[in-house]
């Protein structure tokens, strides 16, 4: 933002803290969830991002599978679809390392590390969003 870039944040504050997002000149904060496709589409249509940094994740309550699925699966899909519609140049996706398996082949994990193809709860979501992010960014 110090370089004149405009930043828009969507946050439902389920795992984030309001004091991490102090008001600034080129920062727009929208309180909501990426699981809301109408909200995501409206924001993307109005803001027209060139680059998307996707760091949203639900993990606070391991028993709340529905919230996890809504944010991590549906929300991830909404971000990727809106990015494609707006012809975003790049998505930067913060994720857990689960898409590389429980025992990665190398440490530290590099960009060339193969994606895990087995079944780990939560990893399938991260894997599918990571693959779509790679398609847009390449």
Secondary structure as UniProt FT lines:
FT   TURN            2..3
FT   STRAND          7..11
FT   HELIX           18..20
FT   TURN            25..26
FT   STRAND          27..31
FT   TURN            34..35
FT   HELIX           37..47
FT   STRAND          51..54
FT   TURN            62..63
FT   HELIX           65..68
FT   HELIX           69..75
FT   HELIX           76..85
FT   TURN            86..87
FT   STRAND          90..93
FT   HELIX           97..100
FT   TURN            111..112
FT   TURN            121..122
FT   HELIX           123..137
//
